[in-house]
Amino acid sequence: MTKKIAVLNGPNLNLLGSREPDTYGSTTLDEIQQMVVDQSNKYQIDVDFRQTNIEGELVDWIQETGSSCDGIILNAAAYTHTSIAIHDAVAAIGAPVIEVHLSNVFAREEYRHHSYISDVAVGVICGFGANGYVLAVDAIASMLRAN
Ligand code: CA2
């Protein structure tokens, strides 16, 4: 049966490709979406790809896709380091969540070293740029195959 994943992106990730290429690379979010869709097609996985700058909307989407999808790839961006609401939403759903960051947050400012998501995610991928999303698709596909 065809599986479905959601890829949820948080604040300012819509700016990818336009600024801060040294930190986040030059790939746009639309290009990342295409990379995710191409990789997911290899596993016959459908993709629901979204971005929002609004914390509550991200919480709503985690709740919604947590029941409509088989897994979630989540880059909550700056909310990763601040949001107990997103922690609680991830903890509340049944679907597995893979946390992704383009940059290696541990090689950056101290305030980026703590994540409210990591302890409720199945795993974390960070520091591989846009390719991290593709690696996350591989990880989720292998998890879903095992189920
Ligand atoms: O490395 C990541 O993927 C982050 O989640 C990106 C967040 C940052 O707050 C996290 O610590 C790590 C920031 C996303 C902002 O994206 C921009 C892209 C281009 C220009 C400016 C911001």
Backbone and ligand atoms as CSV (ligand in chain L), in Angstrom:
chain,resi,resn,atom,element,x,y,z
A,1,MET,N,N,0.837,-1.206,0.000
A,1,MET,CA,C,0.000,0.000,0.000
A,1,MET,C,C,0.876,1.263,0.000
A,2,THR,N,N,0.451,2.288,-0.730
A,2,THR,CA,C,1.217,3.530,-0.788
A,2,THR,C,C,1.253,4.212,0.575
A,3,LYS,N,N,2.450,4.606,0.978
A,3,LYS,CA,C,2.626,5.330,2.238
A,3,LYS,C,C,2.656,6.831,1.951
A,4,LYS,N,N,2.449,7.591,3.008
A,4,LYS,CA,C,2.459,9.044,2.851
A,4,LYS,C,C,3.251,9.687,3.989
A,5,ILE,N,N,4.109,10.635,3.636
A,5,ILE,CA,C,4.830,11.386,4.669
A,5,ILE,C,C,4.545,12.879,4.521
A,6,ALA,N,N,4.693,13.586,5.650
A,6,ALA,CA,C,4.626,15.047,5.618
A,6,ALA,C,C,6.027,15.589,5.872
A,7,VAL,N,N,6.363,16.662,5.182
A,7,VAL,CA,C,7.624,17.362,5.431
A,7,VAL,C,C,7.240,18.782,5.840
A,8,LEU,N,N,7.469,19.084,7.120
A,8,LEU,CA,C,7.003,20.349,7.689
A,8,LEU,C,C,8.196,21.251,7.992
A,9,ASN,N,N,8.127,22.462,7.518
A,9,ASN,CA,C,9.233,23.410,7.647
A,9,ASN,C,C,8.796,24.664,8.383
A,10,GLY,N,N,9.648,25.127,9.295
A,10,GLY,CA,C,9.314,26.268,10.131
A,10,GLY,C,C,9.819,27.594,9.590
A,11,PRO,N,N,9.909,28.585,10.485
A,11,PRO,CA,C,10.078,29.981,10.090
A,11,PRO,C,C,11.372,30.286,9.351
A,12,ASN,N,N,11.205,31.129,8.345
A,12,ASN,CA,C,12.284,31.702,7.532
A,12,ASN,C,C,12.886,30.729,6.524
A,13,LEU,N,N,12.463,29.481,6.541
A,13,LEU,CA,C,13.023,28.529,5.570
A,13,LEU,C,C,12.556,28.850,4.144
A,14,ASN,N,N,11.511,29.679,4.022
A,14,ASN,CA,C,11.102,30.162,2.699
A,14,ASN,C,C,12.163,31.072,2.076
A,15,LEU,N,N,13.120,31.531,2.906
A,15,LEU,CA,C,14.174,32.428,2.400
A,15,LEU,C,C,15.370,31.676,1.834
A,16,LEU,N,N,15.352,30.369,1.960
A,16,LEU,CA,C,16.506,29.571,1.503
A,16,LEU,C,C,16.858,29.891,0.054
A,17,GLY,N,N,18.153,29.970,-0.188
A,17,GLY,CA,C,18.617,30.224,-1.554
A,17,GLY,C,C,18.822,31.694,-1.830
A,18,SER,N,N,18.210,32.553,-1.013
A,18,SER,CA,C,18.313,33.991,-1.276
A,18,SER,C,C,19.345,34.670,-0.380
A,19,ARG,N,N,19.487,34.151,0.882
A,19,ARG,CA,C,20.424,34.754,1.838
A,19,ARG,C,C,21.136,33.670,2.638
A,20,GLU,N,N,22.235,34.058,3.263
A,20,GLU,CA,C,23.018,33.174,4.140
A,20,GLU,C,C,23.382,31.825,3.506
A,21,PRO,N,N,23.873,31.835,2.257
A,21,PRO,CA,C,24.229,30.564,1.615
A,21,PRO,C,C,25.381,29.833,2.316
A,22,ASP,N,N,26.252,30.610,3.007
A,22,ASP,CA,C,27.374,29.947,3.697
A,22,ASP,C,C,26.881,29.043,4.817
A,23,THR,N,N,25.773,29.429,5.426
A,23,THR,CA,C,25.221,28.639,6.539
A,23,THR,C,C,24.230,27.595,6.051
A,24,TYR,N,N,23.359,27.988,5.113
A,24,TYR,CA,C,22.236,27.116,4.757
A,24,TYR,C,C,22.296,26.561,3.330
A,25,GLY,N,N,23.354,26.916,2.582
A,25,GLY,CA,C,23.451,26.440,1.208
A,25,GLY,C,C,22.665,27.331,0.262
A,26,SER,N,N,22.717,26.992,-1.012
A,26,SER,CA,C,22.069,27.843,-2.020
A,26,SER,C,C,20.837,27.178,-2.636
A,27,THR,N,N,20.466,26.026,-2.117
A,27,THR,CA,C,19.281,25.322,-2.626
A,27,THR,C,C,18.022,25.972,-2.065
A,28,THR,N,N,17.054,26.249,-2.919
A,28,THR,CA,C,15.805,26.867,-2.456
A,28,THR,C,C,14.896,25.792,-1.842
A,29,LEU,N,N,13.882,26.262,-1.111
A,29,LEU,CA,C,12.956,25.302,-0.502
A,29,LEU,C,C,12.169,24.543,-1.582
A,30,ASP,N,N,11.849,25.227,-2.683
A,30,ASP,CA,C,11.169,24.532,-3.799
A,30,ASP,C,C,12.049,23.411,-4.354
A,31,GLU,N,N,13.354,23.688,-4.434
A,31,GLU,CA,C,14.280,22.652,-4.937
A,31,GLU,C,C,14.383,21.490,-3.936
A,32,ILE,N,N,14.381,21.811,-2.647
A,32,ILE,CA,C,14.399,20.741,-1.635
A,32,ILE,C,C,13.131,19.897,-1.760
A,33,GLN,N,N,11.998,20.563,-1.973
A,33,GLN,CA,C,10.739,19.818,-2.153
A,33,GLN,C,C,10.869,18.832,-3.314
A,34,GLN,N,N,11.452,19.304,-4.426
A,34,GLN,CA,C,11.610,18.424,-5.596
A,34,GLN,C,C,12.539,17.253,-5.283
A,35,MET,N,N,13.620,17.529,-4.536
A,35,MET,CA,C,14.549,16.450,-4.148
A,35,MET,C,C,13.828,15.410,-3.290
A,36,VAL,N,N,12.989,15.890,-2.363
A,36,VAL,CA,C,12.249,14.987,-1.463
A,36,VAL,C,C,11.237,14.153,-2.261
A,37,VAL,N,N,10.544,14.801,-3.185
A,37,VAL,CA,C,9.549,14.086,-3.995
A,37,VAL,C,C,10.246,13.027,-4.859
A,38,ASP,N,N,11.364,13.405,-5.494
A,38,ASP,CA,C,12.108,12.456,-6.349
A,38,ASP,C,C,12.559,11.238,-5.539
A,39,GLN,N,N,13.099,11.484,-4.341
A,39,GLN,CA,C,13.574,10.365,-3.520
A,39,GLN,C,C,12.404,9.510,-3.032
A,40,SER,N,N,11.319,10.170,-2.645
A,40,SER,CA,C,10.144,9.440,-2.129
A,40,SER,C,C,9.506,8.581,-3.213
A,41,ASN,N,N,9.553,9.078,-4.459
A,41,ASN,CA,C,8.992,8.302,-5.573
A,41,ASN,C,C,9.654,6.942,-5.707
A,42,LYS,N,N,10.953,6.874,-5.364
A,42,LYS,CA,C,11.675,5.596,-5.453
A,42,LYS,C,C,11.082,4.560,-4.511
A,43,TYR,N,N,10.448,5.037,-3.455
A,43,TYR,CA,C,9.865,4.128,-2.452
A,43,TYR,C,C,8.333,4.082,-2.541
A,44,GLN,N,N,7.789,4.718,-3.600
A,44,GLN,CA,C,6.324,4.849,-3.715
A,44,GLN,C,C,5.699,5.491,-2.473
A,45,ILE,N,N,6.336,6.536,-2.015
A,45,ILE,CA,C,5.824,7.295,-0.870
A,45,ILE,C,C,5.321,8.651,-1.378
A,46,ASP,N,N,4.095,9.009,-1.013
A,46,ASP,CA,C,3.545,10.326,-1.354
A,46,ASP,C,C,4.023,11.360,-0.333
A,47,VAL,N,N,4.162,12.602,-0.803
A,47,VAL,CA,C,4.726,13.658,0.056
A,47,VAL,C,C,3.783,14.854,0.145
A,48,ASP,N,N,3.567,15.310,1.375
A,48,ASP,CA,C,2.843,16.553,1.642
A,48,ASP,C,C,3.878,17.523,2.227
A,49,PHE,N,N,4.306,18.509,1.447
A,49,PHE,CA,C,5.440,19.380,1.803
A,49,PHE,C,C,4.918,20.780,2.113
A,50,ARG,N,N,5.233,21.302,3.302
A,50,ARG,CA,C,4.678,22.603,3.720
A,50,ARG,C,C,5.716,23.452,4.454
A,51,GLN,N,N,5.493,24.760,4.445
A,51,GLN,CA,C,6.320,25.698,5.251
A,51,GLN,C,C,5.414,26.750,5.866
A,52,THR,N,N,5.712,27.112,7.121
A,52,THR,CA,C,4.987,28.195,7.770
A,52,THR,C,C,5.923,29.004,8.655
A,53,ASN,N,N,5.585,30.268,8.831
A,53,ASN,CA,C,6.340,31.102,9.772
A,53,ASN,C,C,5.640,31.187,11.123
A,54,ILE,N,N,4.522,30.484,11.280
A,54,ILE,CA,C,3.654,30.637,12.453
A,54,ILE,C,C,3.723,29.391,13.333
A,55,GLU,N,N,4.098,29.574,14.595
A,55,GLU,CA,C,4.293,28.440,15.508
A,55,GLU,C,C,3.016,27.599,15.653
A,56,GLY,N,N,1.870,28.287,15.874
A,56,GLY,CA,C,0.607,27.560,16.087
A,56,GLY,C,C,0.199,26.749,14.865
A,57,GLU,N,N,0.536,27.276,13.679
A,57,GLU,CA,C,0.206,26.543,12.456
A,57,GLU,C,C,1.034,25.258,12.379
A,58,LEU,N,N,2.290,25.361,12.801
A,58,LEU,CA,C,3.148,24.163,12.816
A,58,LEU,C,C,2.576,23.119,13.794
A,59,VAL,N,N,2.112,23.582,14.946
A,59,VAL,CA,C,1.478,22.674,15.918
A,59,VAL,C,C,0.243,22.018,15.285
A,60,ASP,N,N,-0.600,22.833,14.639
A,60,ASP,CA,C,-1.803,22.285,13.965
A,60,ASP,C,C,-1.409,21.229,12.937
A,61,TRP,N,N,-0.370,21.524,12.151
A,61,TRP,CA,C,0.041,20.594,11.081
A,61,TRP,C,C,0.624,19.307,11.659
A,62,ILE,N,N,1.356,19.416,12.771
A,62,ILE,CA,C,1.904,18.199,13.392
A,62,ILE,C,C,0.748,17.314,13.859
A,63,GLN,N,N,-0.249,17.938,14.486
A,63,GLN,CA,C,-1.422,17.159,14.932
A,63,GLN,C,C,-2.146,16.528,13.739
A,64,GLU,N,N,-2.399,17.354,12.701
A,64,GLU,CA,C,-3.160,16.879,11.528
A,64,GLU,C,C,-2.421,15.756,10.800
A,65,THR,N,N,-1.161,16.009,10.439
A,65,THR,CA,C,-0.430,15.019,9.635
A,65,THR,C,C,0.038,13.847,10.498
A,66,GLY,N,N,0.061,14.070,11.814
A,66,GLY,CA,C,0.401,12.966,12.724
A,66,GLY,C,C,-0.615,11.849,12.671
A,67,SER,N,N,-1.848,12.172,12.249
A,67,SER,CA,C,-2.819,11.084,12.088
A,67,SER,C,C,-3.092,10.737,10.629
A,68,SER,N,N,-2.829,11.679,9.703
A,68,SER,CA,C,-3.124,11.381,8.285
A,68,SER,C,C,-1.924,10.793,7.539
A,69,CYS,N,N,-0.718,10.894,8.130
A,69,CYS,CA,C,0.491,10.419,7.442
A,69,CYS,C,C,1.172,9.307,8.236
A,70,ASP,N,N,2.072,8.595,7.550
A,70,ASP,CA,C,2.798,7.486,8.199
A,70,ASP,C,C,4.068,7.957,8.903
A,71,GLY,N,N,4.500,9.188,8.624
A,71,GLY,CA,C,5.691,9.723,9.274
A,71,GLY,C,C,5.863,11.180,8.904
A,72,ILE,N,N,6.667,11.880,9.695
A,72,ILE,CA,C,6.884,13.316,9.470
A,72,ILE,C,C,8.385,13.607,9.485
A,73,ILE,N,N,8.824,14.401,8.511
A,73,ILE,CA,C,10.162,14.989,8.530
A,73,ILE,C,C,9.966,16.437,8.935
A,74,LEU,N,N,10.609,16.832,10.029
A,74,LEU,CA,C,10.332,18.150,10.621
A,74,LEU,C,C,11.596,18.978,10.760
A,75,ASN,N,N,11.624,20.126,10.075
A,75,ASN,CA,C,12.628,21.146,10.359
A,75,ASN,C,C,11.865,22.329,10.950
A,76,ALA,N,N,11.825,22.377,12.273
A,76,ALA,CA,C,11.058,23.432,12.956
A,76,ALA,C,C,11.844,24.732,13.034
A,77,ALA,N,N,13.028,24.754,12.421
A,77,ALA,CA,C,13.887,25.955,12.373
A,77,ALA,C,C,14.072,26.520,13.782
A,78,ALA,N,N,13.931,27.818,13.973
A,78,ALA,CA,C,14.243,28.416,15.285
A,78,ALA,C,C,13.325,27.899,16.397
A,79,TYR,N,N,12.103,27.477,16.057
A,79,TYR,CA,C,11.192,26.943,17.093
A,79,TYR,C,C,11.741,25.669,17.740
A,80,THR,N,N,12.661,25.021,17.045
A,80,THR,CA,C,13.347,23.842,17.615
A,80,THR,C,C,13.899,24.165,19.004
A,81,HIS,N,N,14.434,25.373,19.123
A,81,HIS,CA,C,15.185,25.742,20.324
A,81,HIS,C,C,14.335,26.463,21.359
A,82,THR,N,N,13.051,26.676,21.052
A,82,THR,CA,C,12.215,27.509,21.948
A,82,THR,C,C,10.868,26.899,22.296
A,83,SER,N,N,10.370,25.954,21.498
A,83,SER,CA,C,8.934,25.658,21.564
A,83,SER,C,C,8.561,24.389,22.328
A,84,ILE,N,N,8.039,24.575,23.536
A,84,ILE,CA,C,7.482,23.447,24.288
A,84,ILE,C,C,6.190,22.974,23.607
A,85,ALA,N,N,5.478,23.901,22.950
A,85,ALA,CA,C,4.243,23.526,22.246
A,85,ALA,C,C,4.538,22.518,21.130
A,86,ILE,N,N,5.631,22.713,20.420
A,86,ILE,CA,C,5.984,21.768,19.350
A,86,ILE,C,C,6.473,20.454,19.961
A,87,HIS,N,N,7.228,20.526,21.028
A,87,HIS,CA,C,7.610,19.301,21.756
A,87,HIS,C,C,6.359,18.498,22.123
A,88,ASP,N,N,5.372,19.172,22.723
A,88,ASP,CA,C,4.169,18.480,23.183
A,88,ASP,C,C,3.381,17.882,22.008
A,89,ALA,N,N,3.336,18.616,20.892
A,89,ALA,CA,C,2.616,18.115,19.706
A,89,ALA,C,C,3.293,16.860,19.159
A,90,VAL,N,N,4.609,16.884,19.065
A,90,VAL,CA,C,5.344,15.704,18.555
A,90,VAL,C,C,5.154,14.527,19.501
A,91,ALA,N,N,5.194,14.804,20.803
A,91,ALA,CA,C,5.023,13.728,21.796
A,91,ALA,C,C,3.622,13.137,21.747
A,92,ALA,N,N,2.652,13.928,21.304
A,92,ALA,CA,C,1.243,13.505,21.373
A,92,ALA,C,C,0.814,12.624,20.205
A,93,ILE,N,N,1.576,12.650,19.108
A,93,ILE,CA,C,1.118,11.927,17.904
A,93,ILE,C,C,1.735,10.529,17.837
A,94,GLY,N,N,1.086,9.685,17.032
A,94,GLY,CA,C,1.576,8.317,16.890
A,94,GLY,C,C,2.655,8.182,15.834
A,95,ALA,N,N,2.601,9.030,14.815
A,95,ALA,CA,C,3.523,8.890,13.679
A,95,ALA,C,C,4.957,9.239,14.091
A,96,PRO,N,N,5.944,8.505,13.547
A,96,PRO,CA,C,7.341,8.838,13.857
A,96,PRO,C,C,7.768,10.163,13.226
A,97,VAL,N,N,8.563,10.919,13.974
A,97,VAL,CA,C,9.051,12.214,13.494
A,97,VAL,C,C,10.577,12.164,13.404
A,98,ILE,N,N,11.107,12.554,12.238
A,98,ILE,CA,C,12.552,12.711,12.074
A,98,ILE,C,C,12.854,14.206,12.041
A,99,GLU,N,N,13.715,14.626,12.963
A,99,GLU,CA,C,14.118,16.036,13.048
A,99,GLU,C,C,15.275,16.283,12.080
A,100,VAL,N,N,15.144,17.319,11.268
A,100,VAL,CA,C,16.183,17.644,10.288
A,100,VAL,C,C,16.624,19.089,10.441
A,101,HIS,N,N,17.939,19.312,10.314
A,101,HIS,CA,C,18.479,20.673,10.211
A,101,HIS,C,C,19.500,20.702,9.092
A,102,LEU,N,N,19.453,21.759,8.313
A,102,LEU,CA,C,20.427,21.929,7.234
A,102,LEU,C,C,21.834,22.085,7.790
A,103,SER,N,N,21.961,22.947,8.780
A,103,SER,CA,C,23.277,23.247,9.362
A,103,SER,C,C,23.566,22.291,10.518
A,104,ASN,N,N,24.850,22.211,10.879
A,104,ASN,CA,C,25.223,21.447,12.074
A,104,ASN,C,C,25.023,22.368,13.275
A,105,VAL,N,N,23.867,22.245,13.899
A,105,VAL,CA,C,23.509,23.174,14.979
A,105,VAL,C,C,24.494,23.096,16.147
A,106,PHE,N,N,25.181,21.956,16.301
A,106,PHE,CA,C,26.130,21.792,17.416
A,106,PHE,C,C,27.456,22.517,17.172
A,107,ALA,N,N,27.688,22.907,15.931
A,107,ALA,CA,C,28.894,23.665,15.601
A,107,ALA,C,C,28.601,25.162,15.569
A,108,ARG,N,N,27.400,25.533,16.027
A,108,ARG,CA,C,26.991,26.940,15.967
A,108,ARG,C,C,26.803,27.510,17.387
A,109,GLU,N,N,26.024,28.561,17.499
A,109,GLU,CA,C,25.854,29.218,18.801
A,109,GLU,C,C,25.293,28.235,19.833
A,110,GLU,N,N,25.673,28.480,21.094
A,110,GLU,CA,C,25.239,27.638,22.215
A,110,GLU,C,C,23.701,27.482,22.250
A,111,TYR,N,N,22.974,28.568,21.959
A,111,TYR,CA,C,21.512,28.517,22.063
A,111,TYR,C,C,20.881,27.592,21.018
A,112,ARG,N,N,21.684,27.166,20.026
A,112,ARG,CA,C,21.146,26.208,19.048
A,112,ARG,C,C,21.461,24.756,19.436
A,113,HIS,N,N,22.169,24.565,20.548
A,113,HIS,CA,C,22.580,23.200,20.918
A,113,HIS,C,C,21.449,22.411,21.558
A,114,HIS,N,N,20.487,23.137,22.145
A,114,HIS,CA,C,19.365,22.411,22.749
A,114,HIS,C,C,18.168,22.389,21.799
A,115,SER,N,N,17.570,21.209,21.679
A,115,SER,CA,C,16.349,21.040,20.887
A,115,SER,C,C,15.233,20.517,21.776
A,116,TYR,N,N,14.050,21.144,21.658
A,116,TYR,CA,C,12.862,20.639,22.364
A,116,TYR,C,C,12.228,19.451,21.642
A,117,ILE,N,N,12.793,19.102,20.467
A,117,ILE,CA,C,12.184,18.060,19.634
A,117,ILE,C,C,12.941,16.731,19.727
A,118,SER,N,N,14.279,16.807,19.885
A,118,SER,CA,C,15.106,15.601,19.748
A,118,SER,C,C,14.670,14.450,20.649
A,119,ASP,N,N,14.252,14.766,21.876
A,119,ASP,CA,C,13.919,13.678,22.812
A,119,ASP,C,C,12.593,12.999,22.498
A,120,VAL,N,N,11.799,13.604,21.621
A,120,VAL,CA,C,10.539,12.960,21.224
A,120,VAL,C,C,10.557,12.546,19.742
A,121,ALA,N,N,11.675,12.813,19.066
A,121,ALA,CA,C,11.844,12.366,17.674
A,121,ALA,C,C,12.444,10.958,17.668
A,122,VAL,N,N,12.264,10.252,16.544
A,122,VAL,CA,C,12.937,8.943,16.448
A,122,VAL,C,C,14.414,9.113,16.140
A,123,GLY,N,N,14.781,10.233,15.508
A,123,GLY,CA,C,16.177,10.487,15.203
A,123,GLY,C,C,16.364,11.901,14.682
A,124,VAL,N,N,17.632,12.293,14.576
A,124,VAL,CA,C,17.976,13.654,14.163
A,124,VAL,C,C,19.027,13.579,13.056
A,125,ILE,N,N,18.829,14.377,11.999
A,125,ILE,CA,C,19.829,14.494,10.929
A,125,ILE,C,C,20.177,15.965,10.816
A,126,CYS,N,N,21.453,16.312,10.998
A,126,CYS,CA,C,21.816,17.725,10.875
A,126,CYS,C,C,23.211,17.870,10.295
A,127,GLY,N,N,23.406,18.963,9.558
A,127,GLY,CA,C,24.726,19.307,9.065
A,127,GLY,C,C,25.001,18.864,7.643
A,128,PHE,N,N,24.033,18.249,6.981
A,128,PHE,CA,C,24.248,17.752,5.619
A,128,PHE,C,C,23.559,18.614,4.558
A,129,GLY,N,N,23.147,19.820,4.941
A,129,GLY,CA,C,22.486,20.707,3.986
A,129,GLY,C,C,21.192,20.100,3.470
A,130,ALA,N,N,20.844,20.471,2.228
A,130,ALA,CA,C,19.593,19.992,1.630
A,130,ALA,C,C,19.549,18.466,1.551
A,131,ASN,N,N,20.729,17.846,1.421
A,131,ASN,CA,C,20.774,16.381,1.325
A,131,ASN,C,C,20.244,15.698,2.597
A,132,GLY,N,N,20.237,16.431,3.707
A,132,GLY,CA,C,19.688,15.885,4.952
A,132,GLY,C,C,18.228,15.477,4.809
A,133,TYR,N,N,17.485,16.220,3.995
A,133,TYR,CA,C,16.070,15.863,3.771
A,133,TYR,C,C,15.972,14.535,3.013
A,134,VAL,N,N,16.889,14.348,2.048
A,134,VAL,CA,C,16.902,13.100,1.263
A,134,VAL,C,C,17.280,11.927,2.172
A,135,LEU,N,N,18.278,12.160,3.039
A,135,LEU,CA,C,18.663,11.113,3.997
A,135,LEU,C,C,17.499,10.775,4.922
A,136,ALA,N,N,16.721,11.786,5.278
A,136,ALA,CA,C,15.564,11.557,6.148
A,136,ALA,C,C,14.497,10.714,5.439
A,137,VAL,N,N,14.335,10.932,4.132
A,137,VAL,CA,C,13.397,10.093,3.365
A,137,VAL,C,C,13.872,8.640,3.391
A,138,ASP,N,N,15.174,8.429,3.183
A,138,ASP,CA,C,15.722,7.063,3.241
A,138,ASP,C,C,15.445,6.438,4.610
A,139,ALA,N,N,15.668,7.223,5.662
A,139,ALA,CA,C,15.477,6.703,7.029
A,139,ALA,C,C,14.014,6.343,7.273
A,140,ILE,N,N,13.130,7.205,6.855
A,140,ILE,CA,C,11.706,6.957,7.119
A,140,ILE,C,C,11.216,5.800,6.262
A,141,ALA,N,N,11.737,5.702,5.018
A,141,ALA,CA,C,11.333,4.590,4.139
A,141,ALA,C,C,11.757,3.267,4.755
A,142,SER,N,N,12.957,3.232,5.312
A,142,SER,CA,C,13.405,1.957,5.878
A,142,SER,C,C,12.624,1.635,7.142
A,143,MET,N,N,12.259,2.647,7.916
A,143,MET,CA,C,11.401,2.403,9.091
A,143,MET,C,C,10.037,1.874,8.678
A,144,LEU,N,N,9.459,2.475,7.624
A,144,LEU,CA,C,8.103,2.081,7.213
A,144,LEU,C,C,8.096,0.686,6.597
A,145,ARG,N,N,9.214,0.347,5.921
A,145,ARG,CA,C,9.332,-1.006,5.359
A,145,ARG,C,C,9.367,-2.049,6.465
A,146,ALA,N,N,10.013,-1.670,7.568
A,146,ALA,CA,C,10.168,-2.624,8.678
A,146,ALA,C,C,8.860,-2.856,9.424
A,147,ASN,N,N,7.898,-1.939,9.231
A,147,ASN,CA,C,6.624,-2.052,9.980
A,147,ASN,C,C,5.600,-2.932,9.279
L,1,CA2,O1,O,19.910,24.414,10.131
L,1,CA2,C1,C,18.677,24.431,10.126
L,1,CA2,O2,O,17.989,23.808,9.320
L,1,CA2,C2,C,17.949,25.309,11.143
L,1,CA2,O3,O,16.769,24.627,11.536
L,1,CA2,C3,C,17.609,26.605,10.415
L,1,CA2,C4,C,16.995,27.672,11.327
L,1,CA2,C5,C,17.829,27.858,12.583
L,1,CA2,O4,O,17.168,28.746,13.464
L,1,CA2,C6,C,18.097,26.554,13.299
L,1,CA2,O5,O,18.935,26.805,14.408
L,1,CA2,C7,C,18.781,25.568,12.383
L,1,CA2,C8,C,16.899,29.007,10.599
L,1,CA2,C9,C,16.187,28.972,9.283
L,1,CA2,C10,C,16.366,30.308,8.637
L,1,CA2,O6,O,16.617,30.113,7.273
L,1,CA2,C11,C,17.145,31.129,6.562
L,1,CA2,C12,C,17.443,30.867,5.253
L,1,CA2,C13,C,17.998,31.850,4.470
L,1,CA2,C14,C,18.228,33.116,5.003
L,1,CA2,C15,C,17.919,33.373,6.300
L,1,CA2,C16,C,17.363,32.373,7.094
